[in-house]
Amino acid sequence: MSSPAARIGLYCPLLPPARGGLPDHTRSLALALAAAGVHPVVLGRSGDADLLRPVETVLGVGLGGARGLAETATRADLRALLVQYVPFLFARFGVAPRLVLALRRLRRAGVRVAVLVHEPYVPFTRI
């Protein structure tokens, strides 16, 4: 097993078999990191962990509470976490106050945080 310093978390609320670019990207990135000798740990709210093997996967992760993002990352001994973020997946109109609070808890716990923004702007087609 890799040293704890080599462990990196990837967070995406929806994981495969959910369809879409974000679950697919998270899976591809996790498998590429594992092939490069890094120990990725994928965190998500729902999905099928078998589709991410051999990558360690933790399901049922929300943004707060005992199974929240910060709490789960701390239990998994993650030193860094990459949040796969699509504004319109996390919250209506791109505002995600619970995610901001979870990121603050992560920083207080000493976890380095990076956010990869996918699809930063989607034009409104209807009000």
MOPAC internal coordinates of N, CA, C and O (Angstrom, degrees):
PM7 1SCF
backbone

  N    0.0000 0     0.00 0     0.00 0    0    0    0
  C    1.4509 1     0.00 0     0.00 0    1    0    0
  C    1.5206 1   109.42 1     0.00 0    2    1    0
  O    1.2310 1   120.13 1   -34.69 1    3    2    1
  N    1.3290 1   117.35 1   145.31 1    3    2    1
  C    1.4497 1   122.31 1  -179.90 1    5    3    2
  C    1.5221 1   110.30 1   -69.23 1    6    5    3
  O    1.2310 1   121.31 1   -18.75 1    7    6    5
  N    1.3188 1   115.09 1   161.25 1    7    6    5
  C    1.4583 1   119.04 1   176.73 1    9    7    6
  C    1.5147 1   109.17 1   -69.38 1   10    9    7
  O    1.2310 1   119.87 1   -23.45 1   11   10    9
  N    1.3486 1   117.85 1   156.55 1   11   10    9
  C    1.4617 1   120.30 1  -179.56 1   13   11   10
  C    1.5219 1   112.63 1   -56.97 1   14   13   11
  O    1.2310 1   119.76 1   149.77 1   15   14   13
  N    1.3422 1   118.06 1   -30.23 1   15   14   13
  C    1.4564 1   120.15 1  -179.65 1   17   15   14
  C    1.5258 1   111.34 1   -65.26 1   18   17   15
  O    1.2310 1   119.69 1   155.44 1   19   18   17
  N    1.3338 1   118.20 1   -24.56 1   19   18   17
  C    1.4590 1   122.04 1  -178.48 1   21   19   18
  C    1.5281 1   112.18 1   -86.11 1   22   21   19
  O    1.2310 1   119.96 1   175.53 1   23   22   21
  N    1.3325 1   117.68 1    -4.47 1   23   22   21
  C    1.4683 1   120.58 1  -178.76 1   25   23   22
  C    1.5281 1   109.82 1   -80.77 1   26   25   23
  O    1.2310 1   121.37 1   -49.96 1   27   26   25
  N    1.3080 1   114.99 1   130.04 1   27   26   25
  C    1.4650 1   120.03 1   176.34 1   29   27   26
  C    1.5197 1   108.02 1  -131.35 1   30   29   27
  O    1.2310 1   121.07 1   -43.70 1   31   30   29
  N    1.3083 1   115.56 1   136.30 1   31   30   29
  C    1.4493 1   120.51 1   178.33 1   33   31   30
  C    1.5135 1   111.30 1   -94.40 1   34   33   31
  O    1.2310 1   121.06 1   -32.14 1   35   34   33
  N    1.3035 1   115.57 1   147.86 1   35   34   33
  C    1.4644 1   122.82 1   173.47 1   37   35   34
  C    1.5154 1   106.31 1  -124.55 1   38   37   35
  O    1.2310 1   119.94 1   -55.39 1   39   38   37
  N    1.3281 1   117.73 1   124.61 1   39   38   37
  C    1.4611 1   120.06 1   179.78 1   41   39   38
  C    1.5174 1   110.68 1  -113.79 1   42   41   39
  O    1.2310 1   121.58 1   -52.15 1   43   42   41
  N    1.3056 1   114.59 1   127.85 1   43   42   41
  C    1.4588 1   123.08 1   172.75 1   45   43   42
  C    1.5166 1   105.43 1  -146.04 1   46   45   43
  O    1.2310 1   119.33 1   -54.36 1   47   46   45
  N    1.3301 1   118.89 1   125.64 1   47   46   45
  C    1.4611 1   119.23 1  -176.35 1   49   47   46
  C    1.5267 1   113.08 1   -58.22 1   50   49   47
  O    1.2310 1   120.52 1   136.85 1   51   50   49
  N    1.3231 1   116.61 1   -43.15 1   51   50   49
  C    1.4644 1   120.64 1  -177.67 1   53   51   50
  C    1.5179 1   109.31 1  -109.63 1   54   53   51
  O    1.2310 1   121.07 1   -53.98 1   55   54   53
  N    1.3175 1   115.56 1   126.02 1   55   54   53
  C    1.4600 1   121.59 1  -179.22 1   57   55   54
  C    1.5225 1   109.21 1  -114.46 1   58   57   55
  O    1.2310 1   120.34 1   -16.37 1   59   58   57
  N    1.3368 1   116.96 1   163.63 1   59   58   57
  C    1.4638 1   118.90 1   177.29 1   61   59   58
  C    1.5268 1   110.25 1   -52.10 1   62   61   59
  O    1.2310 1   119.99 1   -40.14 1   63   62   61
  N    1.2993 1   117.62 1   139.86 1   63   62   61
  C    1.4536 1   129.93 1    20.81 1   65   63   62
  C    1.5238 1   115.07 1   -89.44 1   66   65   63
  O    1.2310 1   119.04 1  -171.01 1   67   66   65
  N    1.3289 1   119.43 1     8.99 1   67   66   65
  C    1.4627 1   119.92 1   175.80 1   69   67   66
  C    1.5281 1   107.84 1   -55.92 1   70   69   67
  O    1.2310 1   120.98 1   -43.88 1   71   70   69
  N    1.3027 1   115.73 1   136.12 1   71   70   69
  C    1.4617 1   120.15 1  -179.03 1   73   71   70
  C    1.5056 1   110.77 1   -83.88 1   74   73   71
  O    1.2310 1   121.16 1   -31.46 1   75   74   73
  N    1.3179 1   115.39 1   148.54 1   75   74   73
  C    1.4521 1   120.19 1   175.16 1   77   75   74
  C    1.5053 1   112.30 1   134.12 1   78   77   75
  O    1.2310 1   121.63 1   -15.86 1   79   78   77
  N    1.3179 1   114.50 1   164.14 1   79   78   77
  C    1.4492 1   121.31 1  -176.60 1   81   79   78
  C    1.5131 1   113.81 1   -64.32 1   82   81   79
  O    1.2310 1   120.03 1   142.25 1   83   82   81
  N    1.3154 1   117.54 1   -37.75 1   83   82   81
  C    1.4629 1   120.00 1  -176.05 1   85   83   82
  C    1.5296 1   112.57 1   -67.95 1   86   85   83
  O    1.2310 1   118.58 1   130.57 1   87   86   85
  N    1.3252 1   120.31 1   -49.43 1   87   86   85
  C    1.4650 1   119.17 1   175.96 1   89   87   86
  C    1.5344 1   112.18 1   -61.23 1   90   89   87
  O    1.2310 1   120.58 1   139.41 1   91   90   89
  N    1.3413 1   116.49 1   -40.59 1   91   90   89
  C    1.4678 1   120.27 1   179.52 1   93   91   90
  C    1.5207 1   111.34 1   -64.22 1   94   93   91
  O    1.2310 1   120.43 1   137.27 1   95   94   93
  N    1.3280 1   116.78 1   -42.73 1   95   94   93
  C    1.4664 1   120.87 1   179.73 1   97   95   94
  C    1.5205 1   111.01 1   -64.49 1   98   97   95
  O    1.2310 1   120.58 1   138.37 1   99   98   97
  N    1.3176 1   116.49 1   -41.63 1   99   98   97
  C    1.4625 1   120.35 1   179.38 1  101   99   98
  C    1.5208 1   110.34 1   -61.64 1  102  101   99
  O    1.2310 1   120.09 1   134.97 1  103  102  101
  N    1.3147 1   117.43 1   -45.03 1  103  102  101
  C    1.4640 1   121.61 1   178.73 1  105  103  102
  C    1.5303 1   110.84 1   -62.02 1  106  105  103
  O    1.2310 1   120.10 1   132.07 1  107  106  105
  N    1.3283 1   117.41 1   -47.93 1  107  106  105
  C    1.4682 1   121.25 1  -179.27 1  109  107  106
  C    1.5228 1   111.47 1   -61.40 1  110  109  107
  O    1.2310 1   120.34 1   136.45 1  111  110  109
  N    1.3151 1   116.96 1   -43.55 1  111  110  109
  C    1.4602 1   121.04 1   179.62 1  113  111  110
  C    1.5212 1   111.47 1   -65.19 1  114  113  111
  O    1.2310 1   120.31 1   136.85 1  115  114  113
  N    1.3199 1   117.01 1   -43.15 1  115  114  113
  C    1.4698 1   120.92 1   179.24 1  117  115  114
  C    1.5244 1   111.14 1   -61.68 1  118  117  115
  O    1.2310 1   120.14 1   135.21 1  119  118  117
  N    1.3210 1   117.33 1   -44.79 1  119  118  117
  C    1.4664 1   120.55 1   179.66 1  121  119  118
  C    1.5269 1   111.63 1   -66.72 1  122  121  119
  O    1.2310 1   119.92 1   142.78 1  123  122  121
  N    1.3344 1   117.76 1   -37.22 1  123  122  121
  C    1.4634 1   121.07 1   178.23 1  125  123  122
  C    1.5350 1   110.68 1   -67.09 1  126  125  123
  O    1.2310 1   120.01 1   139.06 1  127  126  125
  N    1.3305 1   117.59 1   -40.94 1  127  126  125
  C    1.4644 1   120.64 1   177.55 1  129  127  126
  C    1.5243 1   110.48 1   -63.32 1  130  129  127
  O    1.2310 1   120.42 1   137.15 1  131  130  129
  N    1.3256 1   116.80 1   -42.85 1  131  130  129
  C    1.4663 1   120.70 1   179.22 1  133  131  130
  C    1.5296 1   110.23 1   -61.91 1  134  133  131
  O    1.2310 1   120.29 1   139.03 1  135  134  133
  N    1.3316 1   117.05 1   -40.97 1  135  134  133
  C    1.4678 1   120.97 1   179.43 1  137  135  134
  C    1.5269 1   111.54 1   -66.50 1  138  137  135
  O    1.2310 1   120.63 1   154.53 1  139  138  137
  N    1.3379 1   116.39 1   -25.47 1  139  138  137
  C    1.4654 1   121.16 1   179.53 1  141  139  138
  C    1.5270 1   112.52 1   -87.80 1  142  141  139
  O    1.2310 1   120.15 1  -177.80 1  143  142  141
  N    1.3330 1   117.31 1     2.20 1  143  142  141
  C    1.4560 1   120.66 1   176.58 1  145  143  142
  C    1.5128 1   115.22 1    93.84 1  146  145  143
  O    1.2310 1   120.15 1  -175.10 1  147  146  145
  N    1.3147 1   117.33 1     4.90 1  147  146  145
  C    1.4650 1   121.48 1   176.24 1  149  147  146
  C    1.5219 1   107.31 1   -88.68 1  150  149  147
  O    1.2310 1   120.35 1   -28.46 1  151  150  149
  N    1.3227 1   116.94 1   151.54 1  151  150  149
  C    1.4700 1   121.07 1   178.10 1  153  151  150
  C    1.5258 1   108.07 1  -101.33 1  154  153  151
  O    1.2310 1   120.08 1   -90.49 1  155  154  153
  N    1.3536 1   117.46 1    89.51 1  155  154  153
  C    1.4666 1   118.13 1   177.70 1  157  155  154
  C    1.5280 1   110.91 1   -79.44 1  158  157  155
  O    1.2310 1   121.33 1   -30.68 1  159  158  157
  N    1.3121 1   115.06 1   149.32 1  159  158  157
  C    1.4594 1   122.16 1   174.00 1  161  159  158
  C    1.5237 1   105.74 1  -127.23 1  162  161  159
  O    1.2310 1   120.53 1   -62.79 1  163  162  161
  N    1.3204 1   116.59 1   117.21 1  163  162  161
  C    1.4568 1   121.06 1  -178.29 1  165  163  162
  C    1.5234 1   108.90 1   -92.70 1  166  165  163
  O    1.2310 1   121.13 1   -50.41 1  167  166  165
  N    1.3210 1   115.45 1   129.59 1  167  166  165
  C    1.4617 1   122.41 1   178.32 1  169  167  166
  C    1.5211 1   108.09 1  -114.67 1  170  169  167
  O    1.2310 1   120.36 1   -45.52 1  171  170  169
  N    1.3234 1   116.91 1   134.48 1  171  170  169
  C    1.4558 1   120.14 1   179.27 1  173  171  170
  C    1.5043 1   111.88 1  -157.49 1  174  173  171
  O    1.2310 1   121.50 1   -16.28 1  175  174  173
  N    1.3021 1   114.74 1   163.72 1  175  174  173
  C    1.4633 1   120.43 1   179.01 1  177  175  174
  C    1.5302 1   110.40 1   -78.14 1  178  177  175
  O    1.2310 1   120.75 1   136.41 1  179  178  177
  N    1.3389 1   116.18 1   -43.59 1  179  178  177
  C    1.4584 1   119.06 1  -178.86 1  181  179  178
  C    1.5208 1   110.41 1  -148.83 1  182  181  179
  O    1.2310 1   121.04 1   -22.14 1  183  182  181
  N    1.3187 1   115.61 1   157.86 1  183  182  181
  C    1.4556 1   121.86 1   179.61 1  185  183  182
  C    1.5136 1   109.60 1   153.74 1  186  185  183
  O    1.2310 1   120.71 1    13.46 1  187  186  185
  N    1.3135 1   116.24 1  -166.54 1  187  186  185
  C    1.4550 1   122.94 1  -179.57 1  189  187  186
  C    1.5274 1   108.06 1  -124.07 1  190  189  187
  O    1.2310 1   120.36 1   -71.91 1  191  190  189
  N    1.3256 1   116.92 1   108.09 1  191  190  189
  C    1.4625 1   121.77 1  -177.02 1  193  191  190
  C    1.5223 1   112.37 1   -59.60 1  194  193  191
  O    1.2310 1   119.82 1   151.67 1  195  194  193
  N    1.3241 1   117.94 1   -28.33 1  195  194  193
  C    1.4606 1   120.71 1   179.36 1  197  195  194
  C    1.5255 1   112.04 1   -62.50 1  198  197  195
  O    1.2310 1   120.29 1   151.52 1  199  198  197
  N    1.3295 1   117.06 1   -28.48 1  199  198  197
  C    1.4610 1   120.58 1  -179.52 1  201  199  198
  C    1.5222 1   112.65 1   -76.52 1  202  201  199
  O    1.2310 1   120.20 1   172.33 1  203  202  201
  N    1.3227 1   117.23 1    -7.67 1  203  202  201
  C    1.4630 1   121.59 1   179.06 1  205  203  202
  C    1.5216 1   112.53 1  -110.58 1  206  205  203
  O    1.2310 1   119.67 1  -176.47 1  207  206  205
  N    1.3280 1   118.24 1     3.53 1  207  206  205
  C    1.4676 1   120.78 1  -179.79 1  209  207  206
  C    1.5028 1   110.79 1   -57.70 1  210  209  207
  O    1.2310 1   119.41 1   -38.48 1  211  210  209
  N    1.3011 1   118.74 1   141.52 1  211  210  209
  C    1.4571 1   130.52 1     9.13 1  213  211  210
  C    1.5295 1   113.64 1   -91.17 1  214  213  211
  O    1.2310 1   120.05 1  -167.42 1  215  214  213
  N    1.3267 1   117.51 1    12.58 1  215  214  213
  C    1.4638 1   121.56 1  -176.02 1  217  215  214
  C    1.5208 1   110.46 1   -72.44 1  218  217  215
  O    1.2310 1   120.74 1   -46.88 1  219  218  217
  N    1.3205 1   116.19 1   133.12 1  219  218  217
  C    1.4680 1   121.73 1   175.76 1  221  219  218
  C    1.5267 1   108.60 1   -62.91 1  222  221  219
  O    1.2310 1   120.61 1   -49.32 1  223  222  221
  N    1.3338 1   116.43 1   130.68 1  223  222  221
  C    1.4605 1   121.47 1  -175.85 1  225  223  222
  C    1.5257 1   109.51 1  -132.90 1  226  225  223
  O    1.2310 1   120.77 1   -45.36 1  227  226  225
  N    1.3277 1   116.14 1   134.64 1  227  226  225
  C    1.4602 1   122.00 1   176.71 1  229  227  226
  C    1.5236 1   107.37 1  -119.17 1  230  229  227
  O    1.2310 1   120.59 1   -59.56 1  231  230  229
  N    1.3187 1   116.47 1   120.44 1  231  230  229
  C    1.4575 1   121.91 1  -179.54 1  233  231  230
  C    1.5256 1   110.54 1  -104.53 1  234  233  231
  O    1.2310 1   120.73 1   -14.75 1  235  234  233
  N    1.3188 1   116.21 1   165.25 1  235  234  233
  C    1.4577 1   121.14 1   179.45 1  237  235  234
  C    1.5164 1   112.97 1    83.68 1  238  237  235
  O    1.2310 1   120.46 1  -162.60 1  239  238  237
  N    1.3307 1   116.73 1    17.40 1  239  238  237
  C    1.4672 1   121.34 1  -177.25 1  241  239  238
  C    1.5226 1   109.41 1   -89.47 1  242  241  239
  O    1.2310 1   121.15 1   -57.18 1  243  242  241
  N    1.3257 1   115.41 1   122.82 1  243  242  241
  C    1.4533 1   121.35 1   176.64 1  245  243  242
  C    1.5128 1   109.87 1  -105.06 1  246  245  243
  O    1.2310 1   120.59 1    19.18 1  247  246  245
  N    1.3152 1   116.47 1  -160.82 1  247  246  245
  C    1.4598 1   120.13 1  -179.89 1  249  247  246
  C    1.5186 1   112.69 1   -98.00 1  250  249  247
  O    1.2310 1   119.80 1   164.48 1  251  250  249
  N    1.3233 1   117.99 1   -15.52 1  251  250  249
  C    1.4555 1   120.31 1  -179.55 1  253  251  250
  C    1.5105 1   111.19 1  -146.85 1  254  253  251
  O    1.2310 1   121.01 1    -3.56 1  255  254  253
  N    1.3120 1   115.68 1   176.44 1  255  254  253
  C    1.4597 1   120.96 1   178.15 1  257  255  254
  C    1.5202 1   112.86 1    81.96 1  258  257  255
  O    1.2310 1   121.05 1     7.86 1  259  258  257
  N    1.3182 1   115.60 1  -172.14 1  259  258  257
  C    1.4644 1   121.56 1  -176.18 1  261  259  258
  C    1.5239 1   112.09 1   -62.60 1  262  261  259
  O    1.2310 1   119.74 1   150.23 1  263  262  261
  N    1.3333 1   118.10 1   -29.77 1  263  262  261
  C    1.4709 1   122.01 1   177.43 1  265  263  262
  C    1.5272 1   110.53 1  -102.54 1  266  265  263
  O    1.2310 1   120.82 1  -153.94 1  267  266  265
  N    1.3247 1   116.04 1    26.06 1  267  266  265
  C    1.4558 1   121.04 1  -178.63 1  269  267  266
  C    1.5214 1   112.75 1   -74.84 1  270  269  267
  O    1.2310 1   121.21 1   -11.07 1  271  270  269
  N    1.2978 1   115.28 1   168.93 1  271  270  269
  C    1.4520 1   122.62 1  -176.69 1  273  271  270
  C    1.5263 1   111.98 1   -59.78 1  274  273  271
  O    1.2310 1   119.75 1   129.98 1  275  274  273
  N    1.3107 1   118.08 1   -50.02 1  275  274  273
  C    1.4647 1   121.20 1  -178.85 1  277  275  274
  C    1.5202 1   111.38 1   -65.20 1  278  277  275
  O    1.2310 1   120.50 1   137.34 1  279  278  277
  N    1.3097 1   116.65 1   -42.66 1  279  278  277
  C    1.4592 1   120.62 1  -178.55 1  281  279  278
  C    1.5315 1   110.99 1   -66.09 1  282  281  279
  O    1.2310 1   120.30 1   138.15 1  283  282  281
  N    1.3159 1   117.02 1   -41.85 1  283  282  281
  C    1.4642 1   121.20 1   179.67 1  285  283  282
  C    1.5204 1   110.91 1   -67.94 1  286  285  283
  O    1.2310 1   120.11 1   137.74 1  287  286  285
  N    1.3265 1   117.40 1   -42.26 1  287  286  285
  C    1.4662 1   120.90 1   179.09 1  289  287  286
  C    1.5260 1   110.83 1   -62.74 1  290  289  287
  O    1.2310 1   120.37 1   142.02 1  291  290  289
  N    1.3128 1   116.90 1   -37.98 1  291  290  289
  C    1.4662 1   120.94 1   178.29 1  293  291  290
  C    1.5211 1   110.54 1   -66.82 1  294  293  291
  O    1.2310 1   120.08 1   134.32 1  295  294  293
  N    1.3319 1   117.45 1   -45.68 1  295  294  293
  C    1.4717 1   120.79 1   178.45 1  297  295  294
  C    1.5266 1   111.68 1   -62.46 1  298  297  295
  O    1.2310 1   120.31 1   147.14 1  299  298  297
  N    1.3328 1   117.01 1   -32.86 1  299  298  297
  C    1.4676 1   121.29 1  -179.12 1  301  299  298
  C    1.5311 1   111.36 1   -82.98 1  302  301  299
  O    1.2310 1   120.09 1  -179.43 1  303  302  301
  N    1.3314 1   117.43 1     0.57 1  303  302  301
  C    1.4631 1   123.22 1   179.30 1  305  303  302
  C    1.5240 1   112.06 1    57.71 1  306  305  303
  O    1.2310 1   121.17 1  -137.42 1  307  306  305
  N    1.3428 1   115.38 1    42.58 1  307  306  305
  C    1.4604 1   119.97 1   177.69 1  309  307  306
  C    1.5150 1   110.08 1   -82.41 1  310  309  307
  O    1.2310 1   120.87 1   -40.74 1  311  310  309
  N    1.3032 1   115.94 1   139.26 1  311  310  309
  C    1.4639 1   121.77 1   176.52 1  313  311  310
  C    1.5231 1   111.25 1   -96.24 1  314  313  311
  O    1.2310 1   120.95 1   157.60 1  315  314  313
  N    1.3439 1   115.78 1   -22.40 1  315  314  313
  C    1.4612 1   121.32 1  -178.66 1  317  315  314
  C    1.5228 1   108.86 1  -146.09 1  318  317  315
  O    1.2310 1   121.05 1   -28.96 1  319  318  317
  N    1.3234 1   115.59 1   151.04 1  319  318  317
  C    1.4546 1   121.30 1  -179.91 1  321  319  318
  C    1.5223 1   108.83 1  -140.06 1  322  321  319
  O    1.2310 1   120.89 1   -51.52 1  323  322  321
  N    1.3315 1   115.90 1   128.48 1  323  322  321
  C    1.4570 1   122.18 1   174.11 1  325  323  322
  C    1.5193 1   107.84 1  -101.90 1  326  325  323
  O    1.2310 1   120.79 1   -60.84 1  327  326  325
  N    1.3162 1   116.10 1   119.16 1  327  326  325
  C    1.4582 1   121.60 1   178.60 1  329  327  326
  C    1.5213 1   107.71 1   -95.10 1  330  329  327
  O    1.2310 1   120.91 1   -60.09 1  331  330  329
  N    1.3320 1   115.87 1   119.91 1  331  330  329
  C    1.4626 1   122.16 1   175.78 1  333  331  330
  C    1.5303 1   105.79 1   -84.38 1  334  333  331
  O    1.2310 1   120.14 1   -69.47 1  335  334  333
  N    1.3288 1   117.33 1   110.53 1  335  334  333
  C    1.4615 1   120.47 1  -169.82 1  337  335  334
  C    1.5269 1   112.42 1  -119.87 1  338  337  335
  O    1.2310 1   121.19 1   -54.36 1  339  338  337
  N    1.3105 1   115.32 1   125.64 1  339  338  337
  C    1.4633 1   123.07 1   168.81 1  341  339  338
  C    1.5205 1   105.30 1  -120.49 1  342  341  339
  O    1.2310 1   120.00 1   -63.18 1  343  342  341
  N    1.3300 1   117.61 1   116.82 1  343  342  341
  C    1.4644 1   119.27 1  -175.60 1  345  343  342
  C    1.5206 1   114.51 1   -50.39 1  346  345  343
  O    1.2310 1   120.01 1   142.23 1  347  346  345
  N    1.3125 1   117.59 1   -37.77 1  347  346  345
  C    1.4545 1   119.35 1  -175.21 1  349  347  346
  C    1.5199 1   112.98 1   -87.88 1  350  349  347
  O    1.2310 1   119.71 1   177.12 1  351  350  349
  N    1.3331 1   118.16 1    -2.88 1  351  350  349
  C    1.4558 1   120.93 1   173.43 1  353  351  350
  C    1.5257 1   109.95 1   -89.93 1  354  353  351
  O    1.2310 1   120.57 1   140.34 1  355  354  353
  N    1.3225 1   116.52 1   -39.66 1  355  354  353
  C    1.4566 1   120.68 1  -175.19 1  357  355  354
  C    1.5135 1   112.84 1   -77.83 1  358  357  355
  O    1.2310 1   119.86 1   144.41 1  359  358  357
  N    1.3064 1   117.88 1   -35.59 1  359  358  357
  C    1.4628 1   119.13 1  -174.86 1  361  359  358
  C    1.5184 1   109.89 1  -161.02 1  362  361  359
  O    1.2310 1   122.08 1   -22.32 1  363  362  361
  N    1.2828 1   113.62 1   157.68 1  363  362  361
  C    1.4546 1   119.43 1   179.14 1  365  363  362
  C    1.5214 1   110.79 1   -64.54 1  366  365  363
  O    1.2310 1   120.44 1   -46.79 1  367  366  365
  N    1.3028 1   116.77 1   133.21 1  367  366  365
  C    1.4581 1   124.02 1   178.74 1  369  367  366
  C    1.5233 1   113.17 1    62.72 1  370  369  367
  O    1.2310 1   119.78 1  -159.29 1  371  370  369
  N    1.3369 1   118.03 1    20.71 1  371  370  369
  C    1.4465 1   120.92 1   173.14 1  373  371  370
  C    1.5119 1   116.08 1    82.80 1  374  373  371
  O    1.2310 1   119.45 1  -179.26 1  375  374  373
  N    1.3110 1   118.65 1     0.74 1  375  374  373
  C    1.4608 1   121.13 1  -179.91 1  377  375  374
  C    1.5322 1   108.34 1   -98.72 1  378  377  375
  O    1.2310 1   120.83 1   -55.19 1  379  378  377
  N    1.3347 1   116.02 1   124.81 1  379  378  377
  C    1.4636 1   120.37 1  -177.44 1  381  379  378
  C    1.5284 1   110.45 1  -130.70 1  382  381  379
  O    1.2310 1   119.90 1  -103.89 1  383  382  381
  N    1.3411 1   117.79 1    76.11 1  383  382  381
  C    1.4629 1   119.93 1  -177.29 1  385  383  382
  C    1.5313 1   113.32 1   -59.84 1  386  385  383
  O    1.2310 1   119.55 1   144.80 1  387  386  385
  N    1.3391 1   118.46 1   -35.20 1  387  386  385
  C    1.4788 1   120.03 1   179.33 1  389  387  386
  C    1.5192 1   110.81 1   -67.03 1  390  389  387
  O    1.2310 1   119.92 1   147.01 1  391  390  389
  N    1.3343 1   117.75 1   -32.99 1  391  390  389
  C    1.4617 1   120.66 1   176.86 1  393  391  390
  C    1.5242 1   110.23 1   -67.22 1  394  393  391
  O    1.2310 1   119.94 1   138.09 1  395  394  393
  N    1.3228 1   117.71 1   -41.91 1  395  394  393
  C    1.4678 1   121.40 1   178.38 1  397  395  394
  C    1.5319 1   109.56 1   -59.94 1  398  397  395
  O    1.2310 1   120.15 1   135.89 1  399  398  397
  N    1.3190 1   117.31 1   -44.11 1  399  398  397
  C    1.4691 1   120.49 1   178.96 1  401  399  398
  C    1.5302 1   110.73 1   -64.02 1  402  401  399
  O    1.2310 1   120.07 1   139.79 1  403  402  401
  N    1.3436 1   117.48 1   -40.21 1  403  402  401
  C    1.4651 1   120.77 1   178.57 1  405  403  402
  C    1.5338 1   110.43 1   -64.26 1  406  405  403
  O    1.2310 1   120.13 1   140.65 1  407  406  405
  N    1.3328 1   117.35 1   -39.35 1  407  406  405
  C    1.4664 1   120.40 1   179.03 1  409  407  406
  C    1.5255 1   110.89 1   -66.10 1  410  409  407
  O    1.2310 1   120.19 1   143.36 1  411  410  409
  N    1.3106 1   117.24 1   -36.64 1  411  410  409
  C    1.4734 1   120.25 1   175.83 1  413  411  410
  C    1.5305 1   110.93 1   -63.18 1  414  413  411
  O    1.2310 1   120.42 1   137.09 1  415  414  413
  N    1.3358 1   116.80 1   -42.91 1  415  414  413
  C    1.4690 1   120.13 1   178.23 1  417  415  414
  C    1.5312 1   110.72 1   -63.48 1  418  417  415
  O    1.2310 1   120.38 1   142.05 1  419  418  417
  N    1.3269 1   116.87 1   -37.95 1  419  418  417
  C    1.4659 1   120.66 1   177.07 1  421  419  418
  C    1.5212 1   110.53 1   -61.42 1  422  421  419
  O    1.2310 1   120.26 1   133.31 1  423  422  421
  N    1.3150 1   117.12 1   -46.69 1  423  422  421
  C    1.4713 1   120.69 1  -179.42 1  425  423  422
  C    1.5284 1   110.28 1   -62.12 1  426  425  423
  O    1.2310 1   120.12 1   137.98 1  427  426  425
  N    1.3399 1   117.38 1   -42.02 1  427  426  425
  C    1.4676 1   120.22 1   178.93 1  429  427  426
  C    1.5215 1   111.20 1   -63.40 1  430  429  427
  O    1.2310 1   120.54 1   149.82 1  431  430  429
  N    1.3421 1   116.57 1   -30.18 1  431  430  429
  C    1.4656 1   120.96 1   179.44 1  433  431  430
  C    1.5267 1   111.86 1   -81.36 1  434  433  431
  O    1.2310 1   120.37 1   178.16 1  435  434  433
  N    1.3302 1   116.89 1    -1.84 1  435  434  433
  C    1.4622 1   120.22 1   178.29 1  437  435  434
  C    1.5196 1   114.76 1    86.39 1  438  437  435
  O    1.2310 1   120.20 1  -166.68 1  439  438  437
  N    1.3346 1   117.22 1    13.32 1  439  438  437
  C    1.4625 1   120.90 1   178.72 1  441  439  438
  C    1.5340 1   108.22 1   -90.10 1  442  441  439
  O    1.2310 1   120.75 1   -53.53 1  443  442  441
  N    1.3305 1   116.17 1   126.47 1  443  442  441
  C    1.4643 1   120.09 1   176.12 1  445  443  442
  C    1.5157 1   108.06 1   -73.02 1  446  445  443
  O    1.2310 1   120.61 1   -40.63 1  447  446  445
  N    1.3159 1   116.44 1   139.37 1  447  446  445
  C    1.4570 1   121.34 1  -174.40 1  449  447  446
  C    1.5269 1   110.19 1  -123.04 1  450  449  447
  O    1.2310 1   121.32 1   -44.70 1  451  450  449
  N    1.3243 1   115.09 1   135.30 1  451  450  449
  C    1.4661 1   122.07 1   170.96 1  453  451  450
  C    1.5196 1   106.70 1  -128.27 1  454  453  451
  O    1.2310 1   120.87 1   -35.31 1  455  454  453
  N    1.3100 1   115.94 1   144.69 1  455  454  453
  C    1.4586 1   120.71 1   179.43 1  457  455  454
  C    1.5221 1   107.87 1  -122.62 1  458  457  455
  O    1.2310 1   120.72 1   -56.88 1  459  458  457
  N    1.3224 1   116.22 1   123.12 1  459  458  457
  C    1.4543 1   121.80 1   175.86 1  461  459  458
  C    1.5209 1   106.82 1  -102.91 1  462  461  459
  O    1.2310 1   121.01 1   -67.99 1  463  462  461
  N    1.3321 1   115.68 1   112.01 1  463  462  461
  C    1.4602 1   120.87 1  -176.62 1  465  463  462
  C    1.5254 1   108.87 1   -89.98 1  466  465  463
  O    1.2310 1   121.07 1   -60.20 1  467  466  465
  N    1.3083 1   115.56 1   119.80 1  467  466  465
  C    1.4573 1   122.91 1   175.52 1  469  467  466
  C    1.5204 1   107.43 1  -102.27 1  470  469  467
  O    1.2310 1   119.86 1   -37.63 1  471  470  469
  N    1.3111 1   117.88 1   142.37 1  471  470  469
  C    1.4613 1   122.25 1   176.59 1  473  471  470
  C    1.5305 1   111.65 1    48.47 1  474  473  471
  O    1.2310 1   120.44 1  -117.08 1  475  474  473
  N    1.3345 1   116.76 1    62.92 1  475  474  473
  C    1.4660 1   118.72 1  -174.51 1  477  475  474
  C    1.5228 1   114.51 1   -65.61 1  478  477  475
  O    1.2310 1   119.95 1   156.69 1  479  478  477
  N    1.3187 1   117.71 1   -23.31 1  479  478  477
  C    1.4625 1   118.45 1  -179.98 1  481  479  478
  C    1.5167 1   109.06 1  -137.39 1  482  481  479
  O    1.2310 1   121.28 1   -51.80 1  483  482  481
  N    1.2921 1   115.16 1   128.20 1  483  482  481
  C    1.4617 1   121.78 1   173.65 1  485  483  482
  C    1.5117 1   106.02 1  -124.24 1  486  485  483
  O    1.2310 1   120.02 1   -62.42 1  487  486  485
  N    1.3296 1   117.57 1   117.58 1  487  486  485
  C    1.4679 1   118.13 1  -178.55 1  489  487  486
  C    1.5226 1   111.96 1   -62.95 1  490  489  487
  O    1.2310 1   121.34 1   -37.96 1  491  490  489
  N    1.2951 1   115.05 1   142.04 1  491  490  489
  C    1.4661 1   119.77 1   177.52 1  493  491  490
  C    1.5212 1   109.22 1   -70.49 1  494  493  491
  O    1.2310 1   120.66 1   -49.35 1  495  494  493
  N    1.3103 1   116.34 1   130.65 1  495  494  493
  C    1.4550 1   119.89 1   177.44 1  497  495  494
  C    1.5152 1   110.94 1  -103.54 1  498  497  495
  O    1.2310 1   120.92 1   164.49 1  499  498  497
  N    1.3150 1   115.84 1   -15.51 1  499  498  497
  C    1.4634 1   120.42 1   175.96 1  501  499  498
  C    1.5249 1   107.96 1  -157.27 1  502  501  499
  O    1.2310 1   120.53 1   -27.43 1  503  502  501
  N    1.2599 1   116.60 1   152.57 1  503  502  501
  C    1.4647 1   121.19 1  -177.42 1  505  503  502
  C    1.5229 1   109.07 1   -81.92 1  506  505  503
  O    1.2310 1   120.10 1   180.00 1  507  506  505

